[in-house]
Amino acid sequence: MTEFHGPPLDPRTIPSDLTLAEFMLDYHHPLRSPQNGIPCLIDDATGRKVSLQELRERTMALAQGLRGRYNIGEGDVVLICSPNHVDFPVAIWAPQYLGAIFTGANPNSTPNELLYQIKITGATMIIAHLDALETAREAASLAGIPLDRVLLLNYHGNNKVDAISVPALISESVSRGKTFVRRRRMAPGDAKKKIVALSLSSGTTGPPKAVAISHFAIIANLVQLSTANPDAQKVFTPGDVVSGLLPFFHVAGLGFNLHWMLFCATTVVVTPKFSLVGVLDSIARYRIQHLLLVPPAAIAFCKTPVVKKYDLSKVKYIGCGAAPMTSDLQDLLSQLCPQAAIGQCYGTTETPACLTMTPLTQQFTSGSAGRLLPGMHARIVKSDGTLAGYDETGELVVKSPSLSLGYYNNQAATDEAFTSEPDRWYRTGDEVKMNKAGELFITGRLKELITVRAFQVSPVELEGLILNHPDVSDACVIGVPDDYSGEVPRAYVVLSEAASRKAKTEPEAIQASIAKLVADNKSKYKHLAGGVVFVPFIPKNPSGKILRRVLKEQVKEEMKAKL
């Protein structure tokens, strides 16, 4: 039996009797870098700095307010609908001190999307950013949640907004002078069973499901990341400044960009929305040394000329996560910042958050997603059910102390993706291969592979190549139906500004040039027989994953129109 392993992990280093909030605010782990007065967060817009002590005080005060005014307690679910904000960690930690659970929602959700999340998680309270307040209120009304249980995360003192805000609730608790009395500490092992978060994921198939994540799972992943990087302080020196771009409501931003960066005693510049020029200005203003990006943002850094006007020579590390980064993109980042370590993390919501990581102080093969983290076990299952060896592709199946509890109130989906106790494994749905150096490579999603006359084509492989074309700023490849081959690859391409002007008079020439790039570099069955289509943008979710299903639905509509 071929089974791959990460380095050993001492289970005694992972406390099993703490909530995540207690672990971050009250517990002194031997692997944690001391804060020593270093700010935890900086508000990108205002420059306001937030210390660990202030985070602790605001969290306790909010917990007091939520308990006293709203009777939030054991098992209650609080939905947080907000972009990144300096009070985001306060809003997720405060319910934990009361035994409650949080579920993070995309602030760009529609009312019906929020309603769906409310229904599958059982949320009874919403904390919303001002920009998402009306949507949150509409969803609350549809769900039967009283409007006085929709709190504002970030607004205070405007009479035009009839809602209680988190800052007001904190101030009210402080003015009353009551000391927050915590719940009794959990018994050993309880953190493995108690849910801290319900995070949405489609899993390997189907509509979004709520992943039940335990306190222990996230804590274990933080310990795994630090154990994997014993020399982390050589790169993430305490006091270094890190971009806070990955959305905190998503497990990648929550685990890696927020919690692990605070664990490493770095200062996170909290940015609510990605804007290339805005981020470049922040790099200059706050002397950001570490960039944590999703692939679309990395593409923007590599493909947009304005970047050349900025000094990136002090950037020490660029990490990509939440979606696979191709070797071509990794090479472009290396050319942009040759002095920086370039790497990526790979994981899933069901394994929050990282399964593999490029070690901070080691050189890795371009395109690699890194090595398995300590305590991680993996199998690569081929299509015939046998286990793959080195350099063979198959579905990644994993076991880890960071494994989630399954899908909330959805036993059928849980049984499909997870094996039963005690030897519990999770099917990721990702096609991967492992080289003999122990480096993992993501080759595609099993449900996204294009089958051309029985040959499998990875969209990610072609997208990485197409992004090298000088006229292309972004790309997505999907399979479209074909009478002879079953399906063939089609590229949807976002052109650069200059190419867009040229395409008004010579679109065929650009399309032919992109198709030729693929034809010159790939086997015939991988050629763009489905054509090249220009689009204004590639549909993606907030974490940067391409929403191929949106383009596939467009193809279905096109086919119906031709009938």
C-alpha positions in Angstrom: 0.0 0.0 0.0 1.4 3.4 -1.0 0.8 6.0 1.6 2.5 9.4 1.9 3.2 11.0 5.2 4.1 14.5 6.5 6.7 14.8 9.3 5.8 13.5 12.7 3.6 15.7 14.9 3.5 15.5 18.7 -0.2 15.4 19.6 0.7 16.8 23.0 1.4 20.2 21.3 -2.3 20.6 20.4 -4.5 21.5 23.4 -7.9 19.8 23.2 -9.6 21.7 26.0 -9.5 25.3 24.6 -11.8 27.2 22.3 -10.0 28.9 19.4 -10.6 32.3 21.0 -8.9 31.1 24.2 -6.0 29.7 22.3 -5.4 33.0 20.5 -6.1 35.4 23.4 -5.2 33.6 26.6 -2.9 30.7 25.9 0.9 30.8 25.6 1.9 28.1 23.1 5.7 27.3 23.0 5.7 27.6 19.2 4.1 31.0 19.3 6.2 34.1 18.7 5.8 36.7 21.6 3.8 39.7 20.7 5.8 42.1 22.9 3.8 45.2 22.1 3.7 44.5 18.3 0.4 45.6 16.8 -1.8 42.7 15.6 -3.8 44.6 13.0 -3.6 47.9 11.1 -6.7 49.3 9.4 -5.6 49.9 5.8 -7.9 53.0 5.3 -7.1 54.9 8.5 -3.8 53.5 9.8 -5.4 52.6 13.2 -3.3 50.0 15.0 -4.9 47.4 17.2 -3.0 45.5 19.9 -3.5 42.1 21.3 -4.7 43.6 24.6 -7.2 45.7 22.7 -8.5 42.7 20.8 -8.8 40.8 24.1 -10.7 43.7 25.8 -13.1 44.3 22.9 -13.8 40.5 22.6 -14.7 40.2 26.3 -16.9 43.3 26.1 -18.7 42.1 23.0 -19.2 38.7 24.6 -20.7 40.4 27.7 -23.1 42.5 25.4 -24.2 39.5 23.3 -25.0 37.5 26.4 -26.6 40.3 28.4 -28.7 41.9 25.6 -29.4 38.9 23.3 -28.8 35.8 25.5 -26.4 34.3 23.0 -25.2 31.0 24.5 -24.3 27.4 23.9 -24.9 26.2 20.4 -26.3 29.5 19.0 -25.1 30.3 15.5 -24.0 33.9 14.6 -23.7 34.8 10.9 -21.0 37.4 10.1 -21.5 39.1 6.7 -18.6 41.4 6.2 -15.5 42.1 4.2 -12.2 42.2 6.2 -12.4 44.5 9.1 -10.3 45.1 12.2 -13.3 44.0 14.4 -13.8 40.8 12.4 -11.8 38.7 14.8 -13.6 40.3 17.7 -16.9 39.3 16.1 -15.9 35.7 15.7 -14.1 35.3 19.0 -16.8 36.8 21.3 -19.4 34.2 20.5 -16.9 31.4 21.2 -16.6 32.6 24.9 -20.3 32.0 25.1 -20.2 28.5 23.6 -21.7 29.8 20.3 -20.7 29.2 16.7 -20.0 31.6 13.9 -20.6 31.2 10.2 -18.9 33.6 7.8 -20.8 34.9 4.7 -19.7 36.6 1.5 -20.6 40.3 1.9 -21.5 40.3 -1.8 -24.2 37.6 -1.3 -27.7 38.2 -2.5 -30.6 38.0 0.1 -31.5 34.6 -1.2 -27.9 33.3 -0.9 -27.8 34.6 2.7 -31.2 33.0 3.4 -29.9 29.7 2.1 -26.9 30.0 4.5 -29.2 30.9 7.4 -31.3 27.9 6.8 -28.5 25.3 6.5 -26.6 26.7 9.5 -29.6 27.6 11.8 -28.2 31.1 12.4 -30.3 33.3 14.7 -28.3 36.5 14.7 -26.4 38.4 12.0 -23.5 40.8 12.4 -23.2 42.7 9.1 -20.9 45.4 7.7 -22.7 48.6 6.7 -22.2 47.8 3.0 -24.1 44.5 3.5 -26.7 45.7 6.0 -29.7 46.0 3.7 -29.0 42.6 2.2 -28.7 41.1 5.7 -31.9 42.7 6.8 -33.8 41.4 3.8 -32.4 37.9 4.4 -33.3 38.1 8.1 -36.9 39.1 7.3 -37.2 36.2 4.9 -35.8 33.9 7.6 -38.0 35.2 10.4 -35.0 36.7 12.3 -36.1 39.9 14.2 -34.4 43.0 12.8 -33.1 43.9 16.2 -30.9 40.8 16.0 -29.1 42.3 12.9 -26.1 44.2 14.3 -23.7 46.5 12.5 -20.1 45.5 12.6 -18.5 48.8 11.8 -20.8 51.8 12.2 -21.6 54.0 15.2 -23.1 57.4 15.9 -25.2 58.0 12.7 -28.9 58.5 13.5 -29.9 57.6 10.0 -28.9 54.0 10.6 -31.4 52.4 12.9 -29.3 49.5 14.2 -27.2 48.6 17.2 -23.5 48.4 16.3 -20.7 46.3 17.6 -18.8 49.4 18.8 -21.9 50.6 20.6 -22.5 47.3 22.2 -18.8 47.2 23.3 -19.0 50.7 24.7 -22.3 49.8 26.6 -20.6 46.8 28.2 -17.6 48.8 29.2 -19.7 51.7 30.7 -21.6 49.2 32.9 -18.3 48.1 34.3 -19.2 44.5 34.6 -16.4 42.0 34.4 -17.0 39.2 31.9 -17.4 35.8 33.6 -16.2 33.1 31.3 -17.7 29.7 30.9 -15.9 26.9 32.7 -13.0 25.6 30.7 -13.7 22.6 28.5 -12.6 19.1 29.5 -9.7 17.5 27.7 -10.9 16.3 24.3 -14.0 18.5 24.1 -12.4 20.9 21.6 -12.4 18.0 19.1 -16.2 17.7 19.3 -17.4 21.3 19.7 -18.1 23.3 16.6 -16.4 26.7 16.2 -17.4 27.5 12.7 -19.8 26.5 9.9 -18.1 27.3 6.7 -19.7 26.8 3.3 -18.2 24.5 0.7 -19.5 22.6 -2.3 -17.3 19.7 -1.4 -16.6 17.4 -4.3 -20.1 17.8 -5.8 -23.5 19.5 -5.3 -24.8 22.7 -3.8 -22.9 24.5 -0.9 -22.9 22.6 2.4 -22.0 23.8 5.8 -18.7 22.3 7.0 -18.7 21.7 10.7 -15.3 22.8 11.9 -14.1 22.0 15.5 -12.0 24.3 17.7 -9.4 21.6 17.7 -9.2 21.4 13.9 -8.1 25.0 13.4 -5.8 25.0 16.4 -4.2 21.8 15.1 -3.6 23.4 11.7 -1.9 26.4 13.3 0.4 24.0 15.2 1.0 22.0 12.0 2.0 25.2 10.1 4.4 26.3 12.9 5.9 22.8 13.3 6.5 22.6 9.6 8.3 25.9 9.7 10.7 25.8 12.7 12.7 28.6 11.1 9.6 30.8 10.4 11.1 33.7 12.3 13.8 34.0 9.7 11.1 35.0 7.2 8.2 36.1 9.3 10.2 38.1 11.8 8.0 39.3 14.6 6.8 42.8 13.8 6.9 42.2 10.0 3.9 43.6 8.1 1.7 41.3 6.1 -1.1 42.0 3.7 -4.6 41.1 4.9 -6.3 40.5 1.6 -7.6 37.0 1.8 -11.2 37.2 2.9 -11.5 36.3 6.6 -15.0 34.7 6.0 -13.2 32.1 3.8 -11.3 29.4 5.6 -8.0 30.3 3.8 -8.1 33.9 5.0 -9.5 32.9 8.4 -6.8 30.2 9.1 -3.7 31.4 7.4 -4.0 35.1 6.8 -5.6 36.0 10.1 -4.9 33.4 12.8 -1.5 32.1 11.7 -0.1 35.5 11.0 -1.2 36.6 14.5 0.4 33.4 15.9 3.6 34.4 14.1 3.4 37.9 15.8 3.3 39.7 12.5 1.1 42.8 11.9 -1.8 42.3 9.4 -2.9 45.3 7.3 -6.6 44.6 7.1 -7.9 45.4 3.6 -11.6 45.0 2.8 -11.3 44.7 -1.0 -8.6 44.0 -3.5 -7.5 46.9 -5.7 -4.1 46.6 -7.3 -3.1 50.2 -7.0 -4.6 50.4 -3.5 -2.5 47.4 -2.4 0.6 48.8 -4.1 0.0 52.1 -2.2 -0.4 50.1 1.0 2.9 48.3 0.4 4.6 51.7 0.2 2.7 53.2 3.1 3.0 50.4 5.6 6.2 48.8 4.3 4.4 45.5 3.7 7.0 42.7 3.5 4.7 39.7 2.9 2.0 39.3 0.3 -0.7 36.6 0.7 -2.7 36.5 -2.5 -5.2 34.5 -4.5 -4.1 33.6 -8.0 -6.2 36.4 -9.7 -4.5 39.0 -7.6 -1.1 37.4 -8.3 -1.9 37.6 -12.1 -2.7 41.3 -11.7 0.7 41.9 -10.1 2.4 40.1 -12.9 0.4 41.4 -15.8 -0.3 45.1 -15.0 2.3 47.6 -16.2 1.6 50.0 -13.3 3.3 47.6 -10.9 6.7 48.6 -12.4 6.2 52.1 -10.9 6.4 50.7 -7.4 9.4 49.5 -5.3 8.8 45.8 -4.4 12.4 45.1 -3.4 11.6 44.8 0.3 9.0 42.1 -0.2 10.3 38.9 1.5 7.6 36.4 0.8 4.7 35.9 -1.6 2.3 33.1 -0.8 -0.7 32.0 -2.9 -3.6 30.1 -1.6 -7.4 29.3 -1.9 -6.9 28.2 -5.5 -4.0 26.5 -7.4 -1.2 28.6 -8.7 0.3 27.3 -11.9 4.1 26.9 -12.4 3.9 29.6 -15.1 2.4 32.1 -12.6 4.9 31.1 -9.9 7.7 31.8 -12.4 6.3 35.2 -13.2 6.1 36.1 -9.5 9.8 35.0 -9.2 10.7 37.4 -12.0 8.7 40.2 -10.4 10.3 39.8 -7.0 13.5 37.7 -7.4 14.5 38.4 -3.8 11.3 37.0 -2.3 10.5 33.4 -1.4 7.6 32.2 -3.5 5.3 29.5 -2.4 1.8 28.3 -2.0 -0.5 26.5 0.4 -3.1 24.0 -0.6 -6.0 22.9 1.5 -9.8 22.6 1.6 -12.6 23.9 3.8 -13.0 20.3 5.0 -9.4 20.2 6.3 -9.2 23.7 7.5 -7.2 25.2 6.2 -3.8 23.9 4.9 -2.8 20.4 3.9 0.5 21.3 2.2 2.8 24.3 2.2 6.0 25.3 0.5 8.4 25.6 3.5 9.3 29.2 4.0 13.1 28.7 3.9 13.4 25.9 1.3 13.6 26.1 -2.5 10.9 24.1 -4.2 10.0 23.0 -7.7 8.0 25.6 -9.6 4.3 24.8 -9.5 4.6 22.6 -6.4 1.9 23.1 -3.7 4.6 22.2 -1.2 5.0 19.2 1.2 2.5 17.5 3.4 2.2 19.2 6.8 3.3 17.4 10.0 0.8 14.8 11.1 -0.7 14.6 7.6 -1.3 11.3 5.9 -2.3 11.0 2.2 -3.2 8.5 -0.4 -3.6 9.1 -4.1 -6.3 6.9 -5.6 -6.2 6.1 -9.3 -9.4 5.9 -11.4 -9.3 2.1 -11.1 -9.3 2.2 -7.3 -5.6 1.3 -6.8 -3.1 3.5 -5.0 -0.8 5.7 -7.1 2.9 5.8 -6.5 5.3 8.7 -7.2 4.5 10.7 -10.3 1.2 9.0 -10.8 -2.0 11.0 -10.8 -5.2 10.3 -8.9 -7.6 11.7 -6.3 -6.1 12.9 -3.1 -7.5 11.3 0.0 -6.2 12.6 3.4 -6.2 12.1 7.1 -5.2 14.8 9.5 -5.8 16.0 13.1 -7.2 19.1 11.4 -10.0 17.2 9.7 -13.5 18.8 10.1 -16.4 17.0 11.7 -18.3 16.6 8.4 -21.2 18.4 6.8 -23.6 20.0 9.3 -27.0 18.2 9.4 -26.1 16.4 6.2 -25.1 12.8 7.0 -25.5 11.6 3.4 -22.9 14.1 2.1 -20.7 13.4 5.1 -20.8 9.6 4.4 -19.9 10.3 0.7 -16.8 12.4 1.4 -15.6 11.0 4.7 -14.8 7.5 5.9 -16.1 6.4 9.3 -14.3 6.4 12.6 -11.8 5.5 13.8 -9.7 5.5 10.7 -11.2 8.7 9.2 -10.2 9.9 5.7 -11.5 12.7 3.5 -11.8 12.5 -0.3 -10.8 15.9 -1.6 -12.0 15.6 -5.2 -8.7 17.1 -6.4 -6.5 15.3 -8.9 -2.9 15.4 -7.8 0.5 13.7 -8.1 3.5 13.5 -5.8 7.1 13.5 -6.9 9.9 11.6 -5.2 11.0 14.8 -3.3 7.6 14.7 -1.5 6.2 17.7 -3.4 2.5 17.7 -4.2 1.2 19.0 -7.6 -2.4 19.9 -8.2 -3.4 18.8 -11.7 -7.1 19.6 -11.6 -10.5 18.9 -10.1 -11.9 15.5 -11.0 -15.2 17.1 -11.9 -13.5 19.7 -14.0 -11.3 17.5 -16.2 -12.0 17.7 -19.9 -12.3 14.3 -21.6 -11.3 14.4 -25.2 -11.7 11.0 -26.9 -11.0 9.3 -23.5 -7.9 11.5 -22.9 -8.1 13.7 -19.9 -7.2 17.4 -20.2 -6.5 19.6 -17.2 -7.9 23.1 -17.6 -5.3 24.4 -15.1 -2.5 23.2 -17.3 -3.8 25.1 -20.4 -4.7 28.2 -18.4 -1.1 28.4 -17.1 0.2 28.3 -20.6 -2.3 30.8 -22.0 -1.5 33.3 -19.3 2.0 33.5 -20.8 0.5 35.1 -23.9 1.4 38.8 -24.0 -2.2 39.8 -24.9 -3.9 37.8 -22.1 -4.5 39.2 -18.6 -6.7 36.3 -17.4 -8.1 33.0 -18.7 -10.4 30.1 -18.1 -10.6 26.8 -20.0 -13.7 24.5 -20.0 -14.8 21.6 -22.1 -17.6 22.2 -24.7 -19.6 19.4 -26.4 -18.2 18.0 -29.7 -19.8 15.4 -31.9 -16.6 13.6 -32.7 -14.5 14.0 -29.5 -17.2 14.1 -26.9 -15.9 17.4 -25.7 -13.0 19.8 -26.6 -11.2 22.6 -24.8 -12.4 26.2 -25.2 -10.5 29.2 -23.8 -12.3 32.2 -22.3 -9.8 35.0 -22.3 -9.7 38.5 -20.7 -7.4 40.7 -22.9 -5.0 43.3 -21.8 -5.9 46.9 -22.3 -3.8 47.3 -25.4 -5.0 44.0 -26.9 -8.6 45.0 -26.3 -8.1 48.0 -28.5 -6.5 45.9 -31.2 -9.3 43.3 -31.0 -11.8 45.8 -32.2 -10.3 45.6 -35.6 -8.3 42.3 -35.6 -10.0 39.9 -33.2 -9.3 36.8 -35.4 -5.6 37.5 -35.4 -5.4 37.5 -31.6 -7.6 34.4 -31.3 -5.4 32.6 -33.8 -2.2 33.6 -31.9 -3.6 32.3 -28.6 -4.7 29.0 -30.3 -1.2 28.7 -31.9 0.5 29.1 -28.5 -1.4 26.0 -27.3 -0.9 24.1 -30.5 2.9 24.7 -30.4 3.3 23.5 -26.9 0.7 20.8 -26.2 -0.5 17.5 -27.6 -3.1 17.7 -30.3 -6.0 16.5 -28.1 -5.3 19.5 -25.8 -5.6 22.1 -28.6 -8.3 24.7 -28.4 -10.7 23.0 -30.8 -13.6 24.7 -29.0 -12.2 28.2 -29.9 -11.1 31.3 -28.1 -13.7 33.6 -26.7 -13.0 37.1 -25.4 -14.8 38.0 -22.2 -14.7 41.1 -19.9 -13.9 39.0 -16.8 -13.6 35.5 -15.6 -16.3 34.5 -13.0 -14.7 33.7 -9.7 -15.7 33.3 -6.1 -14.2 35.6 -3.4 -11.4 33.1 -2.7 -10.3 33.3 -6.3 -11.5 29.9 -7.5 -12.8 30.0 -11.1 -16.6 29.4 -11.3 -16.4 27.2 -14.4 -20.1 26.2 -13.9 -21.1 29.8 -14.9 -19.4 29.5 -18.2 -20.7 25.9 -18.7 -24.2 27.2 -18.1 -23.7 29.8 -20.8 -22.6 27.1 -23.2 -25.8 25.2 -22.5 -27.9 28.2 -23.2 -26.0 28.8 -26.5 -26.7 25.2 -27.5 -30.4 25.6 -26.7 -30.6 28.7 -28.8 -29.2 26.9 -31.8 -31.8 24.2 -31.7 
